Amino acid sequence: MKIGDLDLGERPLLLAPMEDVTDISFRILCKKFGADMVYTEFVSSDALIRDSEKSIKKLEIESEERPAGIQIYGNIPEAMVEAARIAEKRNPEVIDINFGCPVRKIAGRGAGSGMMKNVPLMVEITKKVVEAVNIPVTVKTRLGYDNTCKNIEDIAPRLQDVGIKALTIHGRTKDQMYKGDADWTLTGRIANNPDIEIPIIGNGDVNSAQKAKEMYDKYNVSGIMIGRATYGHPWIFREIKHYLKTGEILPAPTTEERINIAKEHLALSLKYKGERTGILEMRRHLSCYFKGFPNFKEIRMRLVTEPTAEGVISILDEILDKYHNWDATSLPSSTVYDN
């Protein structure tokens, strides 16, 4: 799959942009486990042009995580153009436009998936961003605003016509949020439409190696983007790649492997965020690393409330001591989270 001149190989796996999740530490870890491309947390165009320190910080990209994309969102063309130019200065491989976020504070004001009710404006913004930068522009969106308006098949060629280099489609509407099963039917129809020449990337409910292969085989998408299934589970990329290549299901990591991964993730988080913020932002991942461990509630509570790095490491060592003889590889290799 190629996005412009960027070649990601056959059947690539991409880490979805997720607010407060896909920071540098997590992106580096996912890259290590086989993600072919990663994306920053999505960034508000309005905040970027106001020079918000927090938003500017989100644009940082390290060499070891590349290729990487910066995703921006907004509903004002001029702000989106300026934000794209600011983002381009950080030398990402692509600029991605978020027309898919269903969260009320974003979609409710007409940005994100709220833009699916205003297709002319969506196309205008996309065209102006494409013309404003010298790197590939891609779009991530949904099937439509609600079940009465699944208009992605009409939108896809219009976005292609104004110059985007790839389109990612999440198989739910804005109103569905993350509920119900993702429907890849329309994604598959677009991917197999002879008039569509850009890569179509599928997204939604890929939470195992078997599911990834099914989606590739059934819908003929160019790539797969994985989101919430990566929480505390960055090795999902390794699992999928191994299964696509060999047909074999890798066993889940051992307790010791999970501890080592958690410690590496913590060290990266501390390096880039400092102790206080680094620990706070690790908590959503830490408990997920040990999902399915028996009699874990008390340890989990301590793990997600401990305020110091030394304390977190001590608890991780305690987990290793307590569960070193327990077969963590007997757990399902993938989490129950979807994307």
C-alpha positions in Angstrom: 0.0 0.0 0.0 1.3 3.4 -1.0 0.3 6.8 0.4 1.7 9.1 -2.2 5.4 8.0 -2.4 5.3 6.4 1.1 5.3 2.6 0.6 4.0 0.7 3.7 4.2 -2.7 2.1 1.4 -5.3 1.6 -1.4 -5.6 4.2 0.0 -2.9 6.5 -1.2 -2.3 10.1 -1.7 1.3 11.3 -2.1 2.6 14.8 -5.2 4.8 15.0 -4.9 8.4 16.4 -6.5 8.4 19.9 -6.6 11.4 22.3 -4.7 10.8 25.5 -3.5 7.4 24.2 -1.3 7.6 21.2 1.5 9.8 22.7 5.1 9.3 21.8 5.7 6.6 24.4 2.9 4.4 23.2 3.6 5.0 19.5 7.2 4.0 19.9 6.1 0.8 21.7 3.6 -0.1 19.0 6.2 0.6 16.3 8.5 -1.8 18.0 5.8 -4.5 17.9 5.2 -4.1 14.2 2.9 -1.1 13.5 3.7 0.0 10.0 2.5 3.5 10.6 1.4 5.5 13.7 -0.5 8.7 14.2 -0.4 11.4 16.9 -3.3 12.2 19.1 -5.7 14.3 17.2 -5.1 18.0 17.5 -7.5 20.9 17.4 -6.8 23.4 14.6 -8.2 26.2 16.7 -5.8 25.3 19.5 -2.8 25.1 17.2 -3.3 28.5 15.7 -3.7 29.9 19.2 -0.3 28.4 19.9 -1.6 26.2 22.7 1.4 24.6 24.5 -0.4 21.3 25.0 -1.5 21.1 21.4 2.0 22.0 20.0 3.5 19.3 22.2 1.3 16.7 20.5 3.1 17.5 17.2 6.4 16.1 18.4 7.6 13.0 16.5 10.7 10.9 17.2 12.8 9.2 14.5 12.2 5.7 15.9 8.4 5.9 15.4 8.4 6.9 11.8 6.6 6.9 9.5 4.1 8.9 11.4 1.1 11.1 10.6 -0.3 14.1 12.4 -4.1 14.3 12.6 -5.9 17.6 12.9 -9.6 18.5 13.2 -11.8 21.5 13.0 -14.7 23.0 11.0 -13.2 26.4 9.8 -11.3 26.2 6.5 -8.9 29.0 7.3 -8.0 27.5 10.7 -7.5 24.0 9.2 -5.2 25.4 6.5 -3.1 27.2 9.0 -3.0 24.2 11.4 -1.9 22.0 8.5 0.9 24.3 7.7 2.0 24.4 11.3 1.9 20.6 11.5 3.8 20.2 8.2 6.8 22.0 9.8 7.2 19.0 12.2 7.9 16.9 9.1 5.3 14.2 9.5 4.9 11.7 6.6 1.3 12.7 6.2 -1.4 15.1 7.4 -4.6 13.3 8.3 -7.9 15.1 8.7 -10.3 13.8 11.4 -13.8 13.7 10.0 -14.6 10.7 12.2 -14.5 11.6 15.9 -18.0 11.1 17.3 -17.4 12.7 20.7 -20.1 15.4 21.5 -17.6 18.2 22.2 -16.1 17.8 18.7 -18.9 16.4 16.5 -21.5 18.6 18.3 -19.9 21.7 16.9 -19.6 20.4 13.4 -16.1 19.0 13.5 -15.1 15.4 13.4 -17.9 13.1 12.3 -20.3 16.1 12.7 -18.9 17.2 9.3 -20.7 14.3 7.6 -23.9 16.4 7.7 -22.1 19.2 5.8 -20.3 17.4 2.9 -19.7 20.5 0.8 -17.7 22.0 3.7 -15.9 18.7 4.3 -14.8 18.7 0.7 -13.9 22.4 0.8 -11.7 22.0 3.9 -10.0 18.9 2.4 -9.3 20.6 -0.9 -7.8 23.7 0.8 -5.6 21.6 3.1 -4.4 19.5 0.2 -3.4 22.7 -1.7 -1.8 24.2 1.4 0.8 21.6 2.1 3.5 19.6 0.2 3.0 16.3 1.8 0.2 13.7 1.4 -3.1 14.5 3.0 -5.4 11.6 4.1 -8.8 11.5 5.7 -10.3 9.4 8.5 -14.1 9.3 8.7 -17.2 7.1 9.3 -20.0 5.5 7.4 -22.3 8.6 7.9 -23.9 10.7 10.5 -26.6 8.2 11.5 -28.4 5.1 10.0 -30.6 7.3 7.8 -27.6 8.9 6.2 -24.8 6.5 5.4 -23.2 8.7 2.7 -19.6 7.5 2.7 -20.0 6.0 -0.8 -20.8 9.5 -2.2 -18.2 11.2 -0.1 -15.2 8.9 -1.0 -14.9 9.8 -4.7 -15.4 13.5 -3.9 -12.5 13.4 -1.4 -10.4 11.5 -3.9 -11.1 14.1 -6.6 -9.7 16.9 -4.4 -6.5 15.1 -3.9 -6.4 12.9 -0.8 -3.9 10.0 -0.9 -5.8 7.5 1.3 -9.1 7.2 3.1 -9.7 5.4 6.4 -13.3 4.4 7.1 -14.5 3.4 10.6 -17.4 1.0 10.2 -19.9 2.9 12.4 -22.0 6.0 12.1 -21.5 9.1 14.3 -24.6 8.2 16.3 -23.3 4.7 17.0 -20.2 6.0 18.8 -18.5 2.7 19.6 -21.6 0.6 20.2 -22.8 -2.3 18.2 -20.8 -4.2 15.6 -18.7 -2.3 13.0 -20.1 -2.9 9.5 -17.4 -3.1 6.8 -19.8 -3.7 4.0 -19.6 -0.1 2.6 -15.9 0.0 3.2 -15.5 -3.1 1.1 -17.7 -1.7 -1.7 -15.6 1.4 -1.8 -12.3 -0.6 -1.7 -13.5 -2.7 -4.7 -15.0 0.3 -6.7 -12.8 0.5 -9.9 -13.2 4.3 -9.8 -11.5 4.5 -6.4 -7.7 4.5 -7.0 -6.5 5.6 -3.5 -5.9 3.1 -0.7 -8.9 2.3 1.4 -8.1 1.5 5.0 -10.6 -0.3 7.2 -11.1 0.4 10.9 -13.5 -1.0 13.5 -13.6 -4.2 15.7 -10.3 -5.6 14.6 -9.2 -7.1 18.0 -7.4 -10.3 17.0 -5.1 -11.7 14.4 -7.9 -13.9 13.0 -10.2 -10.9 12.7 -7.6 -8.9 10.8 -7.1 -11.7 8.3 -10.9 -12.0 7.8 -11.2 -8.3 7.1 -8.4 -8.4 4.6 -9.7 -11.5 2.8 -13.4 -10.5 2.8 -13.2 -6.8 2.0 -10.0 -6.4 0.1 -9.0 -3.3 1.9 -5.5 -1.9 1.4 -4.7 -1.6 5.1 -6.2 -2.0 8.5 -6.1 0.6 11.3 -6.4 -0.5 14.9 -7.5 1.6 17.8 -8.9 0.6 21.2 -7.7 -3.0 20.8 -4.2 -1.7 21.4 -4.9 -0.5 25.0 -2.4 -2.4 27.2 -1.9 -4.6 24.2 0.7 -3.1 21.8 1.8 -6.6 20.8 -1.4 -7.1 18.8 0.6 -5.9 15.7 3.1 -8.7 16.2 0.3 -11.2 16.6 -1.4 -10.1 13.4 1.7 -10.0 11.3 2.7 -13.5 12.5 -0.7 -14.9 11.7 -0.9 -13.2 8.3 2.5 -14.7 7.4 2.2 -18.2 8.9 -1.4 -18.9 9.9 -0.2 -19.6 13.4 -1.6 -18.0 16.5 1.1 -16.7 18.8 0.6 -17.4 22.5 -0.1 -14.5 24.7 2.9 -13.0 26.5 4.1 -14.6 29.7 3.8 -12.7 33.0 7.4 -11.8 32.8 7.1 -10.5 29.3 4.1 -8.4 30.3 6.0 -6.9 33.2 9.0 -6.1 31.0 6.7 -4.4 28.4 4.9 -2.4 31.1 8.2 -1.3 32.6 9.5 -0.2 29.1 6.3 1.7 28.5 6.6 3.3 31.9 10.2 4.4 31.3 9.2 6.0 27.9 6.3 7.7 29.5 8.5 9.1 32.3 11.1 10.2 29.7 8.6 12.2 27.6 6.1 13.4 30.2 7.8 13.5 33.5 6.8 11.5 36.6 3.5 13.0 37.5 1.9 13.2 34.0 3.8 10.1 32.8 2.3 8.0 35.6 -1.2 9.4 35.2 -1.3 8.7 31.5 0.1 5.2 32.0 -2.8 4.1 34.2 -5.2 3.2 31.4 -2.6 0.9 30.0 -1.2 -0.6 33.1 -4.3 -2.4 34.2 -4.9 -3.7 30.7 -1.6 -5.4 30.6 -2.8 -7.8 33.2 -6.4 -8.2 32.1 -7.6 -11.7 32.9 -5.2 -12.3 35.8 -7.1 -14.0 38.6 -7.8 -12.3 42.0 -6.2 -9.1 40.6 -8.7 -6.4 41.8 -6.7 -5.3 44.8 -3.5 -5.1 42.9 -5.1 -3.3 40.0 -6.5 -0.6 42.4 -3.0 0.0 43.8 -1.5 0.0 40.3 -3.8 2.7 39.0 -3.5 4.9 42.1 0.2 4.7 43.0 1.6 8.2 42.5 5.4 7.5 42.2 7.4 5.6 39.6 9.3 3.7 42.3 6.0 2.6 43.7 4.6 1.4 40.3 7.8 -0.5 39.6 7.6 -2.1 43.1 4.0 -3.2 42.4 5.0 -4.6 39.0 7.8 -6.7 40.7 5.1 -7.9 43.2 2.9 -9.0 40.3 5.9 -11.0 38.9 6.5 -12.7 42.2 2.9 -13.5 42.8 2.1 -14.8 39.2 5.4 -16.1 38.0 4.1 -19.7 38.1 0.7 -18.8 36.6 0.4 -19.4 32.9 -0.4 -16.0 31.4 0.0 -17.5 27.9 -3.3 -19.4 28.5 -5.1 -16.0 28.2 -6.7 -15.1 24.9 -3.9 -13.6 22.8 -6.0 -10.5 22.1 -8.1 -8.3 24.4 -11.8 -7.9 24.3 -11.5 -4.3 23.4 -12.5 -3.2 19.9 -11.4 -0.1 18.0 
